[in-house]
Every structure is written in structure tokens, then in C-alpha cells.
Amino acid sequence: MAKSNTAEELKDALDKEKQYIEDRYTQVLDTLEYERDRIQNELRREFRTARRYVRANPEIGVGAAFASGILVGVLLSVMYKK
């Protein structure tokens, strides 16, 4: 009788833990989906803002691209010299 009672208690405890883990897993998935959507929307807004700025100020965009290219070139040449 004692074994049966202990086995039932163990089974109940395991079922509760399984349910808790499933609930937490669902909560984590929901949170991750929410954060993914929030970040995607934020990136879209920032991209649109940057695109409007570059269209309004093309000379600054070209200058920034040129300066970035020079910087990357210098960094690569320093890396390959070592």
C-alpha cells in the first residue's frame, strides 16, 4: 500500500512539474514573439527614418559611405600587415 501511495504522489508531483514547465515554455515563447515583433517594428521605423534622411541629404550619405569605406580599408590593411 505504501508503495502505491508513494508512486501516486510521485506521479502527481511529476505531472505538476510537467505542467509548470509547459506553462513557462509557453510564456517564454509568447515573450520572445512579442519582443521580436517590437524590435522588427522599431527597426522598420528607424530604417524609414534613415532612408528619408539620406534622400533629403544625399551628399551627407555619400560622404558617410566614403568615410566608412576608407575606415574599413585602413582597418583591413592594418589587420593583414600583422
Residue, then its C-alpha position, 0 to 999 in steps of 0.5 A: m500500500a505504501k508503495s502505491n501511495t508513494a508512486e501516486e504522489l510521485k506521479d502527481a508531483l511529476d505531472k505538476e512539474k510537467q505542467y509548470i514547465e509547459d506553462r513557462y515554455t509557453q510564456v517564454l515563447d509568447t515573450l520572445e514573439y512579442e519582443r521580436d515583433r517590437i524590435q522588427n517594428e522599431l527597426r522598420r521605423e528607424f530604417r524609414t527614418a534613415r532612408r528619408y534622411v539620406r534622400a533629403n541629404p544625399e551628399i551627407g550619405v555619400g560622404a558617410a559611405f566614403a568615410s566608412g569605406i576608407l575606415v574599413g580599408v585602413l582597418l583591413s590593411v592594418m589587420y593583414k600587415k600583422 
